[in-house]
Structure formats: structure tokens, C-alpha cells
């Protein structure tokens, strides 16, 4: 085994070169390069966590904005619905009033018309009686030659109309 | 060539030879730039290039940057889970350790031998390397433990609520298990890497020997060995990652003992 057979001739060379090489590795790479690389890793981790925090804050702000927006929209919706309801109620009340008014006017006009109709009918009845009495007096005069007075003829016509 | 092929030495891959400077010395010790040292430098270069891809520091990372960041996060999370916020100072050390071992293991498995004259060398298959790394981790644990807690660090060996008569037994047991840590840490990686590479080499040599056997059973052995090499290679890739993880994990657990004292 050369590792043991050669020890007496190589130990110094191995020790010196190992220590030299390892010292260079430790100083140049371990102390020189490693901290910079770790610094980069830390800087990145800080950046990532900072960005995450910023994103979270932005998300919170956005959700707050969204909440406000929804609240405002709800309020506006409610206001609009109230306004619509009020307008509807007003319109209903208005039309009811107008309807009642029109109804009353129509009823009044109908009343007047009925009254006029009754009057006209009574008047017409009076005319018919007079015409009938004249006719009766004519007929009686032609048939019998008797002259019936206007009053008698009217009474007789009224009696026969009432029968 | 024939003589060489018939006598494949599965240990040859662990042999260390000078590349340049075979005569260099420091305080009387030879410090030649060997193939082992060359692969340490390759690991360093590959690791540096890999990390360079993570240095673009873009907010939205590309694939490479994600790969680098996932490695650093992996170690950082391991430290955080095992030690806590106090362990942050040790992330560079554990990361260096983890990446060095991981890349050494992977690069050692790189099929460089298809280029004649070259072969990949696994830095972590040497006890002289893993042992140093283990002793380094253990020394840091001792240093941190005594600096932070002084002599109270010895209370690590006396778990809370232990009756005094059991303490007589438990204290030495805990002490020994603590002192064994650097050996188990270093040996585990060394043995895992060595065994895996021997296994690969042995099955690979069976392929060649089967083809050279000039018998009916030869090709069958070769095919079975080839399938075995594929399976063992996959297993070795897994072990390469697991061993690096285990080394880093145990180091962070030991550091946790030193920092938080139970």
C-alpha cells in the first residue's frame, strides 16, 4: 500500500501542498467568494420577502377598495330602488286620484243626463195625452157628432192610459 | 506491454511520484511537487472556476449560479441545523472542507487513464491528506472548545444528570471516544476511497485478463466484469458525495459540541 509504504518520503510534500492548497481555498474561496454568494442569496431572499409584503399590502388595499366599491354600489342600488318605489307610489296615487275625479265627473254627467231624460219623458207623456185627447174629440165628433169638452177627453184618455 | 498487462497492480494508482522539483526541500524535508500535489492544484482550479460561476450575483440566477448557490446553501443549512446561528463563523471552513473533499473524490474518479501516460489521482485516498484534514478539524474543535469554555469544556465528557458513581466509568469512555474522533474521521474517508478504487482497478484488470485468456470463459468474465465496473463506478460516485458529506457533517457536529457543550 503506497499510502503507508511511501509515508516517510512523501509526508512533508503532502503536508506542505495540502496546507498551501487548502489555505488558498479557505482564504480565496471560503472567505472571499462564499460570503458574496451568500450575500446574493440573502439579498434575493430579502427582495422576495419584500416583494411579497408589498404584494400583500397591495392586495389588502385592493380588497379594501373593492369592499368600499361594493358598499357604495349597494347604497346606490338601495337609493335607486327607493326612488323607483317612490315614483311608482306617486304615479299610482296620481292615477287613482285622476280616476276618481273622472269617475265623479262621469257620475255627475250621467245624473244630469238621467234627470234630463226623465224630464223629456214626462214632457213627451204630456204631449201624447194632449194629442190623444184631440184625436178622441175628433173621433167622437165624427162618429156621433157630439162635442166633447177638452177636459172630459183628457180625463178619459188618462183613465184609459192608466188602465 | 504484455508483461505489464498480465501483472496489473491495483495499488499502482496510489503511488506518488514527483512531477517537478524532486529535489526541493524545506527544513531538510523533501517537498517535491508530486502528482498528488498536482491534483490538489487541479481541485483548487476546478473549485475556483466553479465558484466563479456563482459570482455573477444576479437576482434571477442562471443554471450555473443556481448550482453554486445550492452548494453554499447546502453547507449553510447543515451548519445552521447542527450548530445554530453561532456556527456561522465556521461556514467558510466547513464549506472549503466539503468542496475540497467532494471535488477530490470526483476528480479522482475521472477517467483520465484513457489518455495514455496519464491517470487520475485521488487526493483523498491518502491517509497523509485525510489525516491532516481530520487533525485540522479536531484542532479547531479543541481550540474553540477551550477558548470558549475553558476548563468547563471537560464537562462535555460528563453528560448531564449522570450519577457520580457512573461518572467514574463514563468520563473515561467519553474521553476516549472523543480522542478517537480524528482517527475515525481521517480513516473513514481514506479507507472508503482506497477500497473503491482498488475494487474498480481489480474488476478492470479482470476485463483485460479475460480477453487475454484465450479460453471460452474469458469473454464471459470480461463482460460480467465490465457490467460490474459500471455498477461500482455508479456506487463510487455516490460514495464520493456521501463521504464528503459525512466528513463535513461530523466536523459540524464536533464543532457543535465545542460551541454549545451539549
Boltz contact constraints between the chains, C-beta under 6 A:
constraints:
  - contact:
      token1: [A, 2]
      token2: [B, 11]
      max_distance: 6.0
  - contact:
      token1: [A, 2]
      token2: [B, 14]
      max_distance: 6.0
  - contact:
      token1: [A, 2]
      token2: [B, 15]
      max_distance: 6.0
  - contact:
      token1: [A, 3]
      token2: [B, 14]
      max_distance: 6.0
  - contact:
      token1: [A, 3]
      token2: [B, 126]
      max_distance: 6.0
  - contact:
      token1: [A, 3]
      token2: [B, 127]
      max_distance: 6.0
  - contact:
      token1: [A, 6]
      token2: [B, 16]
      max_distance: 6.0
  - contact:
      token1: [A, 10]
      token2: [B, 16]
      max_distance: 6.0
  - contact:
      token1: [A, 11]
      token2: [B, 128]
      max_distance: 6.0
  - contact:
      token1: [A, 12]
      token2: [B, 29]
      max_distance: 6.0
  - contact:
      token1: [A, 12]
      token2: [B, 30]
      max_distance: 6.0
  - contact:
      token1: [A, 12]
      token2: [B, 31]
      max_distance: 6.0
  - contact:
      token1: [A, 13]
      token2: [B, 31]
      max_distance: 6.0
  - contact:
      token1: [A, 13]
      token2: [B, 32]
      max_distance: 6.0
  - contact:
      token1: [A, 13]
      token2: [B, 34]
      max_distance: 6.0
  - contact:
      token1: [A, 14]
      token2: [B, 128]
      max_distance: 6.0
  - contact:
      token1: [A, 16]
      token2: [B, 31]
      max_distance: 6.0
  - contact:
      token1: [A, 17]
      token2: [B, 37]
      max_distance: 6.0
  - contact:
      token1: [A, 17]
      token2: [B, 40]
      max_distance: 6.0
  - contact:
      token1: [A, 18]
      token2: [B, 129]
      max_distance: 6.0
  - contact:
      token1: [A, 18]
      token2: [B, 132]
      max_distance: 6.0
  - contact:
      token1: [A, 21]
      token2: [B, 40]
      max_distance: 6.0
  - contact:
      token1: [A, 21]
      token2: [B, 44]
      max_distance: 6.0
  - contact:
      token1: [A, 25]
      token2: [B, 44]
      max_distance: 6.0
  - contact:
      token1: [A, 25]
      token2: [B, 96]
      max_distance: 6.0
  - contact:
      token1: [A, 25]
      token2: [B, 100]
      max_distance: 6.0
  - contact:
      token1: [A, 26]
      token2: [B, 96]
      max_distance: 6.0
  - contact:
      token1: [A, 29]
      token2: [B, 51]
      max_distance: 6.0
  - contact:
      token1: [A, 30]
      token2: [B, 92]
      max_distance: 6.0
  - contact:
      token1: [A, 30]
      token2: [B, 95]
      max_distance: 6.0
  - contact:
      token1: [A, 30]
      token2: [B, 96]
      max_distance: 6.0
  - contact:
      token1: [A, 31]
      token2: [B, 92]
      max_distance: 6.0
  - contact:
      token1: [A, 33]
      token2: [B, 51]
      max_distance: 6.0
  - contact:
      token1: [A, 34]
      token2: [B, 72]
      max_distance: 6.0
  - contact:
      token1: [A, 34]
      token2: [B, 92]
      max_distance: 6.0
  - contact:
      token1: [A, 34]
      token2: [B, 95]
      max_distance: 6.0
  - contact:
      token1: [A, 37]
      token2: [B, 54]
      max_distance: 6.0
  - contact:
      token1: [A, 37]
      token2: [B, 72]
      max_distance: 6.0
  - contact:
      token1: [A, 38]
      token2: [B, 72]
      max_distance: 6.0
  - contact:
      token1: [A, 40]
      token2: [B, 57]
      max_distance: 6.0
  - contact:
      token1: [A, 41]
      token2: [B, 69]
      max_distance: 6.0
  - contact:
      token1: [A, 44]
      token2: [B, 59]
      max_distance: 6.0
